[in-house]
């Protein structure tokens, strides 16, 4: 892993992209990394496009701006491929991870000639099978950990159980499903 990894998340308000970016920042911090995790909003309403960011490094981070040339891009909602240039600035040696059921060729056509690695996961399927509801952020969080190699899967899962116990202290019944979603997503993300 190079010293600084930059990730840009694209989602819609209410899908949890901001929450996932903050959970990733917390998990990386707990493995000894320096981190940043922050959102950028346009009109703040349910369903509106949002962008969130992560910087993760082994050394202190001195830059404090949006991310214009990410190593990884996470697309939580594939309908954004038609309206947002999700590959803008994406490094060819990086990767894009898309929540989609579309086949690889169809996805690549939507990526404006991006030549780097493309991964996909059906976050709806993972979420419905493990949580019984559609929460795409949990599977997408696991997918970016798997693809980026920011931390080991074991360290990630260990940190997330503690994080979920805190986050869902008043709803402990959802912890098991969220952990199953992470575990399933680590296996389901595939390169196209």
Secondary structure, 3 states (H helix, E strand, C coil): CCCEEEEEEEEECCCCHHHHHHHHHHHHHHCCCEEEEEEECCCCCCCCEEEEEEEEECCCCCCCCCCCCCCEEEECCHHHHHCCCCCCCCCCCCEEEEECCCCHHHHHHCCCCCCCEEEEECHHHHHHHHHCCCCHHHHHHHHHHHHHCCCCHHHHHHHHHHHHHHHCCCCHHHHHHHHHHHHHHHHHCEEC
